[in-house]
């Protein structure tokens, strides 16, 4: 594990709200980001994540509440007076400047002695694996290389906080995976505080120490990638972070924080997560649901509606009295055909009770 860089800073939102006239873009958000961690703001378009990022940068001003960076109140400070750097979705490279000149640009306006500017810029290009590309123009680089130039340009300023706004959205799927791994490696090696905005769930799970899921201008859930994937707080998070089957169920009883849950003919013993007897909702990932023989004990009766072989696994849509269930099976030796009758069983761990 890398050490936290000396100038990496904490970020704190204290009941922050941002309004545009009568429209509330961010509503009473409180948030703490540790120094040296990569925290992703994740959510659908219009949820408030980019506005939150821009308020950290000073590109938008909070209507209410306080924003602290490194323990300093920056709520009313303009972007130029905040020690943060942003990597934009569009890269924002100057097309007429070489790669080296692009990386040097910010240094020239930040009080760095002239003799150190080129040295720092070269070091920044080495960090992102582009040491031999300084003489090229941005148009002579691939999309992934351009993104790395934008990262280098931000890194050389040695900001307290580095911000990424949908940094991979212009790249193809294979390159996205490669560049996100590079960003994560640089962040960990340098101990940077990074706030990262994306709407891509897989990207967020892959790069983050913590994920803050936003929906309708508020935080829906805040936790580690594993927390959010395996223990979503509500139906929105369960469905947004990966795929999930959501069921209406009944909690029959709760004893020592274990709930006895009825889902049709199926009985499950699950952590109650603070819920009490009565109607409830259950989330189950497609890989945590299994196909069994028709009529098997403690299963939902069902019929295969769709069956798809995709190489590493098989995907099924099963019709049941509880609605259609999406199941991913690792068993590719025996593929169930459409119309086949089956039992639907739930893994011992994985299904979780959730809030509405």
N, C-alpha and C positions, 0 to 999 in steps of 0.2 A: 504493500500500500504506500502511495506517495505521501510525502509530507506536504502540509498546507503551505503554499507560498506566503511569504511574509506580508505581502500587500493584498492578499485575497481577503475579501471583506464579507461580513454578514449582510443580509438584506432583511428588513423587517417592514411589513405592512401592518399598520395599526388602524383598523376600522376604516379602510380606504374606500371611498365612493367616487365614481366619475360619471358625471351627467353631461349630456349634450342637449341643452334645452330641457324638454320633458322626457327625453330618452335616457334611461340609466344603463350605461355600458358595463360598469363594474359596481356591485352593490355590497357595501359594508364588508370588504374582504380583509381578513387578518391572516398573516402569513409570516413564517420565520424560515429563512434560508441560511443554513450553516456555511461558514467559510470553507472553501475547498471542495464543495459538493456540486454535482450537476443535478439541477432540479428542472423538470420539464413541466410546462403548462400545456395541458392537453385538453382538447375539446372540439366540438363541431364549430363550423363557421358561425360567427356572431355571438359566441359564448362569453367573450370578454378577455380572452387570453392575450391577444395582441395588444389590446389597450393596456392591460396590466404590464406587459413588457415595456411598452412605450412610456409608461409612467415611471418605471425604474430608470429608463434612459433620460428622462426629462424632456421627451418630445411631446408629452401630454402632461398637463398639471392636474393633480387630484382636486376634486371639488370639495371633499371632506376627508378627514383623517390625516395620518402622518406616514411618511416614508423615511426610513432610516437606512443609511449605507455605512457600514463600519461604525455603527453607534452614533453617527452624525445625522442630524435632521436635514434632509435635502429636499423636503416637500416643496419648497418655493424656489429652489435653485434651478437655473436653466441648464440645458444639456451641456453647455460648454464648461460649467463649473462642477460637473459630476465626473468622478474618475471611473467612467464606464466606457466600453467600446461595443459597438453593435455590428454584427455580420448580417447583412440584409439578404432577403430572398433573391433579389436581382443581382447580387454581388456588388453592384455600384462601382465597378472599376472604370478608370478613365481610359477610354479606347486609344487615345493618342499618346499615352505614356507607356513606357516599358513596364514590365513586371516589377523591376527594381524601383523605378520611379513611383509606381503605385504604392509600394510598401513604405517608401521613404516619406511619402506625402504628409502623413499625420505627424511624423517625427519633426518635420521642419517647422511645424506650428506649435510644438509642445515644449520648446525651450531646450531641446537636446543640442549639445555642441556639434557644430558642423562635422568635425572629424569623427564623431561617433555615429552619425546618422547612417552612413553606408555600412559600417560595421554591424550595427544593430539590425538593419534591414537584411543583410546577408545571413545573419544568425536566425532571423525569423523565417527566411526561405529554407534554410537547412532544417528547421524544426518541422516544416510541412513537406519535406522531401523535394523541394524545387530549387535547390542551390544552383543548378546549372541552367536555370530558365530565366535569370534576371534580365537578359538582353531582349527577350521576346516581347511582342505585343500581346495583349489579352486575346485578340482575335486568332492568334496562332496557338492557343491552348485549348484543350478539351474543357467541357463543362466542369468536370471534377477538378481539373487543375486550376481553373478560374476560381472555384470555390475555395481551394486551398490558399490561393493568393489573398483572397478576402480575409481568410482566417489569419494569415501571417500579418497582414496590415493591421488587424485589430490587436494581435498578440504583442507586437513590438512596442505598443504604447504602455504595456504592462499595467493594464487596468485593474482596479479592485474587483470589478465584476465584468464578465464577458457575456454579451447577449446574442442569441441566435434567433432570428425570425424566419421560421420555415426554411432553413438553410438548404434542404435537399430537394425541394419540390420541383426544381427544374432538371433533375437528373433522372436517368432511367433506373429501373429497379436494381439491376446488378451494381451499378455505380453508387446508388444510394447506400447500399449495404457496406460497400468498401469505404466510402467517405465518412459514414457515421462511425465506423470502427476507428478511423483515424482521428476524428474529433474527440471521441471518448479517450483514446490513448494519450493524446496531447493533454487533455484536461487532467487526467490522472497523473501523468508524468510531471506536470508543472504545478499540480495542486491548486488549480484555478477554481474560482467561484463562477459557475456558469448557470445562466437561466436560459432555457431552450424552449421555443414554442413550436409545436407541431400539431397537426390533426391526425397524424399517422400513429395508430396504436402500437404497431410492431416496432416502429422507430423509437417511440417513448420507452417501451419495455426494454429495448436493447441498450440504450445509452444512459439511463437515469439511475441516480441514487434514490431519488424520490420523484413521484409523479403527483402533480396537483391537477385533478380532473375538474374542469369548470363546465357549468351548464347554466344558461339563463342568467349570466352575470354574477353567479355565486360559485363557491367551491362545493362541488358535490362530494368529493372525497380527497384526502391527502394521505399518501403513504408510500411504502416501497413498492416496486413493481410486483413482487410476490404478494404483498398485502392486497393490492387492488385486483390482481388476477384471481387469487384463491379465496379472498374474503371480501367481495364487493359489498359496499354498504347499502346499495339500493339497486333497483331494476335498471336505472339509467347507466350506472357504472358497470354493472354486470354485462349489459348488452353492448356498451361502448368499448370496453377493454376486452377485445377478443369476442368470440361468439358465445352466446349462452342461451339455453332453453329456460324460459321463465314459466313456472307453474303456480296455479292457485292450489293451496294445500290447507290442511287443518292441523294445528298444534293441539294434540289431545291432552298432554300434561307436560310439566317441566319439573325435573328433580335434579338438584345439584348442578344446575346450568346445562343439563342435557334435556333436550326436548324429544318427546315421542311424537312423530309426525306421520300423518296419514295422507297418502296420495293415491286415491282410489283404493285398490286392494293392497297397495304397497305400504309397509310400515318401515320408517327410518328412525334411527337414533342419531340426532345431530346436536351440535352446540347450539344453545338457545339464543345466544348473542343478545340477551336482554329482552327477548320476546316472551310474551305470555300466552296461555292457552286461548285458542280462537282461530279465526281465519288468518292466513299468512301467505307469503310468497316464497318460493324456492327457486334458486338458480342452480343449473347444472351445466358444466361445460360439455361439449359434444364428445370429448375424449374420456369423460368420467361417467358415461352411460354405456351400458353393454347390451349386446343382443344375446338372448338366451332361447332355449327351446320354448315353443308355445306351451303354455300351461304350467311352466316352471313356477315353483313357489316364490312368493314375494316379488312378482313381476307384473307389469302392466301388459295386458294383451294388446297386440298390435299387428299391423299388416304393412309390409314394405311397399311404400308408394314410389320411391325412386331409389335406384342402386347405381353407384358410379365407382368404377375402379380408376384410381389416379396414381398407380404405381406403388408408392410407399405405403398407401393405406386405401381403405374403401370408405366411401361416404354414403350414408343412407338417410332418407327421409321416411319416417315411420308414422303411419296414421294410428292414433289411439283415441280413446274417449277423452283424454286430456289435451287433445290437439295434436298437431304434427310435431314430431320430435326429430331434431337433426343429430345424427350420431356419426362419429368418426371411429372406425375400427381398424386396429393394426392387423387383424386376421385377413390376409389376402389370399389364403389358400382355398378358402371356401366362401365364395361370394353369394350372398342371398339374392335371389331373383325377385323382381317386382311381383306383388300379389302373394308372396310367401307369408305365412302367419308366423309370428315370433313372440317372444316375451321380451319386455324391456326392463332391464335391471339397472340399479344404481350402484356405483362404486361405494365402498365403505367410507372412503374419504373423498372429498371433492364437492358434492352437493352442499349448498349453504342456504340458510334462511337469510332473507334480505328484507329491508324496509321497502315500503311501497315506492 
